[in-house]
């Protein structure tokens, strides 16, 4: 059920407000959104030339960025991130949902695991939420969720996808970071399939 809501929320966001902050009255789930999910919000680190959004058939909004990464023992050496524009309070449950797919798979593989994090935006980059999702050649939504152990002011955290776990080219579409507040039943949140 929440997967369908996330898809609907992303569609509403991209259709109604592609480059500005969404309005909460557009859909109930939008009141929980604490980032700008637009593909143009991605900031890519560790590449010579930042990618620009381009046409991408099959993903909501039909826009994505494409990032080529070389394998590194430190998978964050090539990473895409977005700022968290809303506040998170200690005890809040958050869900990160990112549309991703492999444009070029790692040698000898058809899929790849992409680590996702919601983390502090300054060292030591402690994680508020983290997980890894498997992506292949078709668009997939991958997730990370967690419960905040402290307060985060707007801008004090970001969401990140680490891409240098393999020689690969990854496309990233919209990313939604939702704050469900205090005492939310995290078992209701979607999980990555192994």
N, C-alpha and C positions, 0 to 999 in steps of 0.2 A: 504494500500500500504506500509506504513512504517513498519507494522508488518512483512510483507514478507521480506522486506529489512533487518530488525533486525534479522530475522531467518536465512537469507542467510549470513549475516555478521558473526553471531555466528558460523555457519557451516564452513565458510571459515577460521575463526580464529582457531577453534579447529582442523581442518584438516591440516592446513598449519603450524601454529606456536603455538603448544599447550603449550609451556612453556617459550616463549620469547615474547617480544613486537611485535605486528603485523606491517606489512609494508603497508603503505597507498595505494600503487599501486594495492593491491590485490582486492580491492572493493572500490567504491567511499565513502561509509559510514565509512570505516575504518579510513579515514583521520580525523574523528571526535572523535575517540576513545581515552579516556584519563585515562584508567586503563588497567590492565592485567586481562582479563575476565576468565582466566583459573581457574578451580575449586580448584586447589592447592593454589591459592592466598587467599582463605578464611582464616581468623584468627577468632577463636571462643573464646569468653570470657564467663566466668561464668560456665565452665564445668571442671570436674576433669581431664579428658583426652581429648586433642584435637582430633577431628575426622580426619580421613584420607580419601582422595578420594577413592571411591569404584565404582564398576560397577553399573550402573543405567540405565536399559533399558527404552527407550522412551524419553530421554532427549538428546538434541544435545551434541555430544561428548561422550555420554553414560558413564559419570562420574559425581558423586555427592558426597556431604558430608551429613551425617545424624546426626542430633542433637536432643537429648531428652531434653525437658525443662519442668520445673515445674512452675505452675502459680505463679506470683508475682504481687504485686501492682505496681511494677516498672518493666515494660516489658523489659527494657534494661539490666536487671541483667543477662540474657542469650542473647547474641547477636553475630551475625557473621558480620565481616567487611572486607573490602578490601581497600588498600590505593589508593588515586587518584594520579596518576603519572604525569598528565599533568597540565598545568596552566589553571586557569579560570579567566577571566577578568570581571570587573563590567559590567553588561548588557548582558553577555553571557547567552544563554538559554541552559540548560542541561537536559538530559533525562537519567534516570536510568531504566534499564530493567533487571529483575532477573527471572531466571527459578526456580520455586519452586513447591513442592507438599507435601501433608501430608502423611507420612508413617504410623503414628498412630494418628487418630483424637482425639480431646478432648472428654472426656466422654459425651455421649448424643448428639454429634454433628457429622455432616459429613464434615463440612468446618470450616475454621478458618480465621480470618483477621490478616495479617502480616503487621506491620508498617515498611515502608522503609524510609530511610533518606540519603541524601548527607549532610554531616555536617562537621564543623570544627573538626580537629583531637585533639584539646586541649580544656579544659574548657573555656567557658561555653557550648561548643558543639552546637553552633547556627546552625540552618538548612539552607542550601542553597535550598534544595528541600525536600519535604516530602509528603507521601500519605500512604494509606494502601490498600492492595489488598487481595481479597478472594482466598484461595487455597483449593483444595479438594484432592481426591486420584489420580487424573491425573495431569500430568505436565502442568503448566500454566505459562505464562510470566506475571509478575506484574510490575507496573511502578510507578515512581515518577518523577516529572519534576518541574523546577523552573527557575527563572531568578536571576543571582547573583547580590547582592546588594553591593559587594565589590570585590576586587581582591584576588585570592588565588594562592599562589605559589605551584609548584609541592610538594606534601607531606603535605600540610597544611590542606587538607580535606580528608575524607574517606567516603565510602558508608557503610551503616549499615542496617541490618535486625534485628528487635527486636523480640525475640522468646518466652519470658516468659509471654505472654498474656493469656496462657492457659496451662494445662497439655497436652502436645502433642509431637510428634516426627516429625520433619520437615526435608525434603531433599532439599538441595540447589544445583542447577547446576550452569552454567556459569552466570556471571553478566556483563553487558556492561554499561559503563557510557560514554555517547556521549555529546560532546560540539558542539552545532550548531552555536555558535558565536553570534554576535550582530544582533539585529533587526529580529530575526527569528520568524515566525508566530507560536506561541505555540499552536494554535488551530489545527495544523496539527499533533500534537503528539498523540500517542495512550494514552488511559485512561483506568483505571481499571473499570471493570463492577461491579456494586453494588452486 
